[in-house]
Amino acid sequence: MITGITGVLEARGADWVQVQVGGAVSLRVSCPSSTARDLGEVGQRVRLHTRLYARDDEMVLYGFSSADSLGLFQMLNGVSGIGPRMSLSLLSSLEPRELADAIAAGDVDALSRVPGVGKRSAGRLVLELRGKLPAMGAGRDGGAVPAGDDPDAVEALTALGYGGPEARRMVAALSDVAGLPLEERVRRALQGSAGA
């Protein structure tokens, strides 16, 4: 799994950047338009938090300026029927705070105005994420940060075979785990699940 890259920004588009890493390899990274716009000048050294998605016919690396933005992307992507492209479209079309407010308010119309998101997908977003995003704060890049979200633990649980929503529920049920190593947080989430 590629969880982050550091390198020199070579080029950018509306929803992608190209970063040269190690002086020999250039990676094209899909990202929200705000990340592509605000990342820095071409020629500058940049850091992106990433998630790699592989399908039968392609591999796509998605990048974000903060771990918090990546966590929000993964929460969106964990909703049934919402893939990484639709999650990226949501984060490119709406500011994270607007997105969280629309979901919390059940505003299916606002969500369905995003390119590629129909009424049915917007309804699923509201159904599966309402109540999980109300306590949002500003991240380092101005993006929304799910309160108590632990994307590393969620990712570890999904790697163990748990579904995205189930893994998030397991992590959300944890308490007094701040500062504990990832392995311990995952162990406690698994113990809590077994005891439930």
C-alpha positions in Angstrom: 0.0 0.0 0.0 1.3 3.5 -0.9 0.3 5.7 2.0 2.2 8.8 1.1 4.6 10.3 -1.4 7.1 13.2 -1.2 8.7 14.6 -4.2 8.9 17.5 -6.7 5.7 18.9 -8.2 6.2 18.6 -12.0 2.7 19.4 -13.4 -0.9 19.9 -12.4 -4.4 19.7 -13.9 -7.8 20.5 -12.5 -8.0 17.3 -10.5 -4.5 15.7 -10.7 -0.9 16.5 -10.0 2.3 14.8 -11.3 5.0 14.3 -8.7 8.6 13.1 -9.3 9.7 10.9 -6.5 13.3 9.6 -6.0 14.5 11.6 -9.0 13.6 8.9 -11.4 9.9 8.1 -11.2 7.0 10.4 -11.9 3.6 9.6 -10.4 0.3 11.0 -11.6 -2.0 11.4 -8.6 -5.8 12.1 -8.7 -6.8 14.7 -6.1 -9.5 17.1 -5.2 -9.3 20.4 -7.1 -8.5 22.3 -3.9 -5.4 20.1 -3.4 -4.3 20.5 -7.0 -4.8 24.2 -6.8 -3.2 24.8 -3.3 -0.4 22.3 -3.3 2.4 24.7 -4.3 4.3 25.9 -7.3 5.7 23.6 -10.0 9.3 22.8 -9.0 8.5 22.8 -5.2 8.9 19.8 -2.9 5.5 18.5 -1.9 4.0 15.8 0.4 0.7 14.0 -0.3 -1.2 11.4 1.8 -2.3 8.8 -0.6 -4.5 5.8 -1.2 -4.0 3.3 -4.0 -7.0 1.7 -5.7 -6.4 -1.2 -8.1 -9.0 -2.6 -10.5 -8.6 -5.2 -13.2 -7.8 -2.7 -15.8 -6.1 0.2 -13.9 -4.4 1.4 -10.8 -5.2 4.9 -9.5 -3.3 6.8 -6.8 -5.5 9.3 -4.9 -3.7 12.1 -3.0 -4.6 14.6 -0.3 -2.8 17.5 1.4 -3.7 16.1 4.9 -4.4 12.8 6.6 -7.7 14.3 7.7 -8.8 14.8 4.1 -7.8 11.3 3.2 -9.9 10.0 6.2 -12.9 11.9 4.9 -12.3 10.5 1.4 -12.2 7.0 2.9 -15.4 7.5 4.8 -17.2 8.6 1.6 -15.7 5.7 -0.3 -16.9 3.3 2.4 -20.6 4.0 1.5 -22.1 1.3 -0.6 -22.2 2.3 -4.3 -19.9 5.3 -3.8 -16.5 4.6 -5.4 -13.3 6.6 -5.3 -14.1 8.6 -8.4 -17.5 9.7 -6.9 -15.8 10.5 -3.6 -13.2 12.6 -5.3 -16.0 14.4 -7.3 -17.8 15.2 -4.0 -14.6 16.6 -2.4 -13.8 18.6 -5.6 -17.3 20.1 -5.9 -18.1 20.9 -2.2 -15.9 22.2 0.6 -15.6 19.5 3.3 -17.7 21.6 5.7 -20.5 22.1 3.0 -20.4 18.4 2.3 -20.7 17.5 6.0 -23.5 20.0 6.5 -25.5 18.7 3.4 -25.2 15.1 4.7 -26.2 16.1 8.3 -29.2 18.1 7.0 -30.2 15.3 4.6 -29.9 17.7 1.7 -30.2 15.2 -1.2 -30.7 18.0 -3.7 -27.4 19.7 -2.9 -25.5 16.3 -3.0 -27.1 15.3 -6.3 -26.0 18.5 -8.0 -22.4 17.2 -7.8 -21.4 15.7 -11.2 -21.8 11.9 -11.2 -24.0 11.8 -8.0 -27.6 11.0 -8.6 -30.5 11.1 -6.2 -30.1 7.5 -5.3 -26.4 7.9 -4.4 -27.1 11.1 -2.5 -29.7 9.3 -0.5 -27.2 6.5 0.4 -24.7 9.1 1.5 -27.2 10.6 3.8 -28.5 7.2 5.1 -25.0 5.8 5.9 -23.1 8.9 7.0 -25.7 11.0 8.8 -24.9 11.2 12.4 -21.3 10.2 11.7 -20.1 13.6 10.4 -21.8 16.2 12.7 -18.8 17.0 14.8 -16.5 18.3 12.1 -13.6 20.7 12.7 -11.1 22.4 10.5 -8.0 20.4 9.5 -4.6 21.9 8.6 -5.8 22.4 5.0 -9.1 23.9 6.0 -10.9 20.6 5.3 -13.3 18.9 7.5 -12.1 16.3 10.0 -14.4 13.6 11.4 -14.2 13.8 15.2 -12.6 10.7 16.6 -11.9 9.3 13.2 -8.9 6.9 13.0 -8.4 6.2 9.3 -5.3 4.0 10.0 -7.3 1.7 12.3 -10.3 1.6 9.9 -7.9 0.8 7.0 -6.3 -2.0 9.1 -9.7 -3.5 9.9 -10.8 -3.4 6.2 -7.5 -5.1 5.3 -8.6 -7.8 7.8 -11.9 -8.3 5.8 -14.3 -6.0 7.7 -16.5 -3.8 5.5 -15.9 0.0 5.6 -19.1 0.9 7.6 -18.5 -2.0 10.1 -14.8 -1.0 10.6 -15.8 2.6 11.2 -18.4 1.5 13.8 -15.8 -0.6 15.5 -13.3 2.3 15.7 -16.0 4.8 16.8 -16.9 2.5 19.7 -13.3 2.8 21.1 -12.6 5.1 24.0 -9.4 6.1 25.9 -7.1 5.0 23.0 -5.4 8.3 22.2 -1.7 7.9 21.9 -1.8 4.1 21.7 0.0 2.3 18.9 -2.1 1.3 15.9 -1.8 -2.4 16.7 -3.3 -1.8 20.2 -6.1 0.3 18.8 -7.0 -2.5 16.2 -6.7 -5.2 18.9 -9.2 -3.3 21.2 -11.6 -2.7 18.3 -11.5 -6.5 17.6 -12.1 -7.3 21.2 -15.0 -4.8 21.4 -16.5 -6.4 18.3 -16.2 -9.9 19.8 -17.8 -8.8 23.1 -20.7 -7.0 21.3 
